[in-house]
Amino acid sequence: MFILSCAIFQAFPVSSSNNYGGLFPELYQISCPQANEIVMSVLEEAISKDPRMAASLLRLHFHDCFVQSGGPYWEVPLGRRDSKTANFNKANVNIPAPNSTIQNLINLFNKQGLNEQDLVALSGGHTIGMARCVSFKQRLYNQKGDNLPDVTLEKTYYNGLKSICPTSGGDNNISPLDVASPIRFDNTYFKLLLWGKGLLNSDEVLLTGNVKKTKELVKSYAENEAIFFRHFAKSMVKMGNINPLTELKGEIRNSCRRIN
Ligand SMILES: *[C@@H]1O[C@H](CO)[C@@H](O)[C@H](O)[C@H]1NC(C)=O
């Protein structure tokens, strides 16, 4: 789906003084004024065919790319180019594990220049998408190496999860990260955390991890969707500006699956 956009954007982007580490929203204003519409229409088509695509793209952004549609809206600084290398191990080393503790999460985000607010706001991306059983199994059966479940899991939710994710096998079975509204971009994810219905350990600990700041943010996003949307948009831009490759660095892949 990116083939279309990647090829078109090969055109000469305008250069400008940098706002966001070399990225800026008007990059294609002259070379490809219809760039935004092209991207949005391709995305809308893909997401209408398969709602999971929205979550996959959001996840992709964490691994190095862009865009999102529905719910919050913001202007995306453009010009983030593709890497000339691809490294499976590197791609995963800075991604928080699903069983991360609150301190793991804060440390990983800090390393990328992101703070607690970015952590909680971006975790709200789990308002859509699914996770595999292997990512939450530990919580159901052996949270602390004691063969007991995570006590913070709400009882009926826990029983439902056990049927999706048995003690052995079923590792690829999937469950929604936001069980109440799995394909709607809203603040339900945070309400679920308050009810003990966060799917991953790395979700629930935002509330239960005994860090005042993250706990308070979960509560305020659960109460006020507008604040969540505003912070989410801000943090998405901030994340998109992490170590970008711009201008002559990197390349624009003809096929996003491989280097040119
Ligand atoms: C998370 O899971 C990994 C792999 O199963 C394990 O090695 C690690 O100890 C777990 N971390 C925590 C905090 O439970």
The ligand as an ORCA input file, in Angstrom:
! r2SCAN-3c Opt
* xyz 0 1
  C       9.384    -11.090     30.799
  O       9.445    -12.225     29.969
  C      10.752    -12.641     29.649
  C      10.655    -13.732     28.598
  O       9.674    -14.669     28.903
  C      11.452    -13.098     30.942
  O      12.760    -13.514     30.664
  C      11.456    -11.934     31.926
  O      11.986    -12.348     33.154
  C      10.055    -11.383     32.153
  N      10.130    -10.138     32.926
  C       9.386     -9.925     34.018
  C       9.545     -8.591     34.652
  O       8.616    -10.742     34.471
*
